[in-house]
Amino acid sequence: MPILALSLLAAAAAAPGVPGSTGLIRDPDLRCVAAVSAALGILADRKTDDAEQTAGLTAVFMYYLGKVDARRPGLDYARSLTALMNAPGYAQELPADLKRCGAEAEERGRTLQTLGERLKAAVPLGRAGAG
């Protein structure tokens, strides 16, 4: 999936902006898609083989992509991300987006971990003698 994120970054760098897209570029979840794409791109550029970090970022990317897809099915990501990434001041706002998106993703991860633990305790799947 990092290839998808990198493809979005490449499309954003090559395509023209989207007129009238101010609302989209302020969408906090779309900003997270862009920020995590940037992080995946940086990781790929470093050429470090950190599969765990790549997998984690890919999961976060998919989380935010799903949030955006739920509200905006059929969104033209290349055009929308182009407008966002080319918006004046975006580079200066990126660190704050990364921090905000990372904090939300960490909280969601803790919630899912707790859910998994509760389900494991409540549902006897896979245990000897279950079923």
Secondary structure as GFF3:
##gff-version 3
##sequence-region A 1 131
A	DSSP	alpha_helix	2	14	.	.	.	ID=ss1
A	DSSP	alpha_helix	22	25	.	.	.	ID=ss2
A	DSSP	alpha_helix	28	46	.	.	.	ID=ss3
A	DSSP	alpha_helix	51	71	.	.	.	ID=ss4
A	DSSP	alpha_helix	77	85	.	.	.	ID=ss5
A	DSSP	alpha_helix	90	122	.	.	.	ID=ss6
###
